[in-house]
Amino acid sequence: MPTNEPKPPVPDGVRYARWAGHALGCILICAAIVSAIRGLEGTFNSIKASYFILYGIVLNLPFIRISDARWKLTYGLLVFCSVAFVFVMVVSVMFNYMDAADRGERLGVPGLEGTLIFLALMQVPAVLFQRRPDLID
């Protein structure tokens, strides 16, 4: 039986994390479009660009307004896409290192990729706590 108790407010940190998720989604969509305009070389780059567009759309879904019946499905999609994003980024870094080794170069620490992975994985708890702020306690 549902109660009429007011929901606790969403903490500012969760709100900021979701803003970062929206920004990440827009950045991924723009990066995919720019790489498509420049011309995609190879199957992996085509798959990566398509996936970036899909994941960018998922990150920008209005999770707070989705009905309870569809929320579990969309949340599961977010979790799956976030884990898949980590896999795509790790494979991308591996390909970059192999290409650099073929040219006789050495790449530095993949800082940008690590930051993107952190922002992507941060979205899973941020969406959950945005929807259910009572779970933070």
N, C-alpha and C positions, 0 to 999 in steps of 0.2 A: 504494500500500500504506500503510495508516494506521500511524502510529507511536504508541507508548504514552507519549510524552513528555507531561508535565503541561502544561496550558494556563497561560500567565502570568495572574496575578490581574488582575481588572478594576480599573482606577484609580478612586480615590474620586471624581474629577471626573466621570467617566462615570456612575458610580452616582448622583451628585447630579443630573446632567442628566436621567437617566431618572426620578428622583423628581419633578423639575419637570415632566416630560412627563405623568406620571400625574396630578399636580395640575392641569395644564392640561386634560387630558381630562375630569376631574371638573368643573372650572369650566365648560367648554363645554357639557357635558350639563346641568348645573344652570341655566345661562343660557338654554339652549334651552327647558327645561321651564318656567322662570319666564316667558319671553316667550310661550309657548303658553298659559299660564294667564291672563296679562293680555290675551290676544287679539292675534292676529297681523293686522297691517294690510298688505295687499299681497302680491303673489306673491313678491317678492324676500325678504321677511322670513320667509315660510313655507319657502322653499328654504333660506335661511340657517339657520333653526332645525333643519331636518331634517339639513342637512350638519353642523352642530355636533354633533348626536347621533352621526352616523356617524363623524366624525373623533375624537370623544371615545372611542368604543369602540375604534377602531383604535389610538389612543395608549395605551390600557390593555391591549392584547394582551400576553400573556407571551412576548415575542420570544425570550427566552433559552431557553425550554423548547419552542419549536416545532421540529418535526423538520426535518432538512436538506432533505427533499424539498419541504416547504411553505414553508420560510423565504424562498426567493427570491420566491415569489409574495406573501407577506405583506409582505416588505420593499419590493417594488415598489409594493404598495398604499399603504404608508406614504409613500414618496417622492411618488407621485401625489397623495395626499390632502394632504400638506404644501404642495406647489406650488399645489394648488387652494385651500387655505386662504389663502395669500397673495393670490391673485386675489380671493377672496370678501371679504377684509378691505379691500383697496384699493377695490373697488367699493362696499363699505359706507361707507367714509370719503368717497368721492365723493358718494354719495347724501346723507350727513349734511351735507356742505358745500353741496350744492344746496338742501336744505331750509332750512338756516340763511340762505342768500342770499335765498331767497324771503321769509323773515320779516324780512329786513333786518339780520341779525346776522352776526357773524364768529366762527368757531370758532378755537380755538388749535391748537397742534401736537397731532397725534393720538398722544400718548404711550402710552396704553394699547394701542392697536392695534399700534403699533410694537413694544412689549414682547411682545405675544402672537405677532406674526410672528417675532420673534427666538426665542422659546421653541419655536415650531413647527418652524422650520428647524433648530434645534439638535438635534432628535430624530433626524434622518436619520443624522448621523455618530455620535451617541451609541448608537443601536441597533446600528449596524455595529461599533463598537468594543467594545460590550458582548458581542457575539457572537464577535468576532474581535479580542481585545486584542493579539494579535501584530502587527496591522497598524499600530499606533500608532508603532512604531519607524521 
